[in-house]
């Protein structure tokens, strides 16, 4: 008995004392093996996921074996990248594990540019991959960070083959998302087979990065949150205290105190110089925390529209020793997109102070534009003038040249576009002095307000036009602005905490808006001074994107348990919803009828409340109606709503279906149906605008728009569709004409039979509805341009 006890004790001690050894070395020639002249790197952190050690002066390490450990991985030091991978799978028969490092010339010790990608969820190759690779090369981005939901086995296999460090030309790291925990021996088994350990760290430039996995997902993981936190404490204990910490997870798994919690373990990340938290998961663009020390960054996928119709993008993030210096969204699929907006002809030009104004929308997914010039020549090619344009937003460039105010002859205008990588592109346009007999619009003025406009229509009241911007970069660009109705001059601006993503409202001299963080603003229309404000959501996810509505002196705004009715004069709360919560933002607009408030939440339901008390009267979530992108329209017959691919007429009081029809059309757009006589006119995400008979729901006509410049409609992607003719803008009617903008960058005028009367190419997507007032047409595009056109007839 004593001999058996001694033998068991010997095995236990031998297991405890067992060590894995190895060396982290400078792989000078990149041949992935230690050559005699190559030296070790001291002070490099090595881990097995449970223990954390550092290399000695010769770059050598010794680390205990652990029965549950499956990898050894190294914290790649700043200025280097792995010559193979940052991890090695543990083979119990192997005792020595060496990690080669090569110098990374793209990194600087005091500055790092990297790219965040998330939620790609695809096994298909798309141009977004080329865009990211080429951007990294042209703009000196040092690494690519995928923050999860690579997605299920086909997507994970594809990314491992096609979106890796070798093919992307930059170190490419992956994070486990909830849909990356798949069926197998354990949830993260496939991820490990393809991408290595699910939690790890690395240094790059001036920063320390930590990547952690989702606590749970489609299938149960083997790891626990306590296990991850235990390792994290050891990793961060060895971190250079002066380095900013960039924390990465697929979701925002911490609260406002940035404390990561398990069952028994917790860690306050702020104690380790936390400066940024990166995540995805929600399929939206939402950056916040500008007023604190920690910037929280969420981005939508680069290859499709977001759940709340956020623009498809990848994020470029610049970091220095103080944290995040700049965040820049980049929109894929655009190569040398150069569009002169004006002057084009006598209707599309305007002269101010005896100078001819020039405006162009220019964008490239892979390169930064550094300068733009306009060279003007007469019909015989003789040089007349040159104008250097100035950037007004991330798309728009403007300038003015001295020319005759009557502009009575034709001429050529050539745009010279110079990129940061040294390339130059020229684009010629012809100015036609004569007026087109078919044109219905004449440009009166145009102003760029310095940031992107999403779904905010120009709000015309009295002598002013009110607009607002989004800020998907955390650069404090979110604002509400008042322009003069006569000339478009900026009268005042008010900075908001977050993006204003939906329509402004007006009541008795008060301009009302709710930002993406759920903060409500009530501003004086004359000077933009704040009358009152309320933080309804306290920063709860997801971002707020629904358009509120004003009726009978109350502003209805918010979603879920902060859906509220606020008195316009002072913000006094009439009621707040207690009947439902959850889902994602509905980017359509609420509808206030005499008795009811109609709203919704994507992935949840259409909700109808008593407008006076807030009591939930009914909800509908079947037949695809739970996919709430658009709002509702009403007449004396009931409520007209769209679902995923169906149209419905519902009883307003009960929610009973009066009539419905399911189509192959895709109605995932932010626009509400237009009720026009016997027609229901409905934009679509793939096929432009369509008209349906109001009684039978049969299709009457269709008007197809061009390919979208950006992708906003939920899960709409060029990787799957031959043509993506998205129209997010609701159709507006005046007399016998229909007005709307589209994602292809055109503004359209149709007759009631769907025939084209006029169109104007503004070179940037138009997501917001047109505003018609006093014989003028007001348009806002994604580039931040606001236009006033006069109707010619």
Helices and strands as residue ranges (DSSP letters): H 2-17, E 19-26, E 45-47, E 52-54, E 60-64, E 71-74, E 80-82, E 87-89, E 99-103, E 111-117, H 127-138, E 143-146, H 152-162, H 165-168, E 171-174, G 178-180, H 189-195, E 200-204, E 207-211, H 225-237, E 244-248, E 259-261, E 266-268, G 269-272, E 274-279, E 286-288, E 295-298, E 314-320, E 323-330, E 337-342, E 351-352, E 355-363, E 369-378, E 383-391, E 396-402, E 411-419, E 424-431, E 441-448, E 459-461, E 464-468, E 479-484, E 490-495, E 505-507, E 510-514, E 519-524, E 530-535, E 549-551, E 554-557, G 560-562, E 564-567, E 573-576, E 591-592, E 596-601, E 605-610, E 616-620, E 633-635, E 638-642, E 646-650, E 657-662, E 674-676, E 679-683, E 689-693, E 699-703, E 732-734, E 737-741, E 746-751, E 756-761, E 771-773, E 776-780, E 785-791
